[in-house]
């Protein structure tokens, strides 16, 4: 699904010119090359950092293979195309964790081949990264809640992965209310009943610490 979804998202990606928001990002990234990070500063840096790396890689490629050159349109949109296609992974994992493997595969297929998802992933907008890291944040937090209270290592590991994912989500787009919705859901619903005598757990401080640290690092980069 990832390979086919990636192919659909890449097909004809250079055929359309830049949208206004994409031009703003392109101009900003070109300015960043000269050390000026002020343009487009109201938007998060994570996507623009990925675009910067993609454009730099395309220049390196074009200098060595001019007959198979990569357009600026393709280079600018490639990070979103890649993460958009990769979103089938957290979507499958989260859906399967709530329901079953068959439902997870169906959800992943709807994303991989859905016209709306493909269209949106072919535009340099922050929402694609937001959804990718958001789903991983939900998934690892759910796994931490589903793990036994006796398995401290597994719980901490999943909380840590969830904190990293939420930090990257916030660095992708400043939408903290999605983080709050996850906390509200787990406050209202129990995804696993605690066994008699099993140690109780609260969300560890490591979760919040990693989220803040990763957010700051990704935002500075």
Rosetta blueprint (number, residue, H / E / L):
1 X L
2 X H
3 X H
4 X H
5 X H
6 X H
7 X H
8 X H
9 X H
10 X H
11 X L
12 X L
13 X L
14 X L
15 X L
16 X L
17 X L
18 X L
19 X L
20 X H
21 X H
22 X H
23 X H
24 X H
25 X H
26 X H
27 X H
28 X H
29 X H
30 X H
31 X H
32 X H
33 X L
34 X L
35 X L
36 X L
37 X L
38 X L
39 X L
40 X L
41 X L
42 X L
43 X L
44 X L
45 X H
46 X H
47 X H
48 X H
49 X H
50 X H
51 X H
52 X H
53 X H
54 X H
55 X H
56 X H
57 X H
58 X H
59 X H
60 X H
61 X H
62 X H
63 X H
64 X H
65 X L
66 X H
67 X H
68 X H
69 X L
70 X L
71 X L
72 X H
73 X H
74 X H
75 X H
76 X H
77 X H
78 X H
79 X H
80 X H
81 X H
82 X H
83 X H
84 X H
85 X H
86 X H
87 X H
88 X H
89 X H
90 X H
91 X H
92 X H
93 X H
94 X H
95 X H
96 X H
97 X H
98 X H
99 X L
100 X L
101 X H
102 X H
103 X H
104 X H
105 X H
106 X H
107 X H
108 X H
109 X H
110 X H
111 X H
112 X H
113 X H
114 X L
115 X H
116 X H
117 X H
118 X H
119 X H
120 X H
121 X H
122 X L
123 X L
124 X L
125 X L
126 X L
127 X H
128 X H
129 X H
130 X H
131 X H
132 X H
133 X H
134 X H
135 X H
136 X H
137 X H
138 X H
139 X H
140 X H
141 X H
142 X H
143 X H
144 X H
145 X H
146 X H
147 X L
148 X L
149 X L
150 X L
151 X L
152 X H
153 X H
154 X H
155 X H
156 X H
157 X H
158 X H
159 X H
160 X H
161 X H
162 X H
163 X H
164 X H
165 X H
166 X H
167 X H
168 X H
169 X H
170 X H
171 X H
172 X H
173 X L
174 X L
175 X L
176 X L
177 X H
178 X H
179 X H
180 X H
181 X H
182 X H
183 X H
184 X H
185 X H
186 X H
187 X H
188 X H
189 X L
190 X L
191 X L
192 X L
193 X L
194 X L
195 X L
196 X L
197 X L
198 X L
199 X L
200 X L
201 X L
202 X L
203 X L
204 X L
205 X H
206 X H
207 X H
208 X H
209 X H
210 X H
211 X H
212 X H
213 X H
214 X H
215 X H
216 X H
217 X H
218 X H
219 X H
220 X H
221 X L
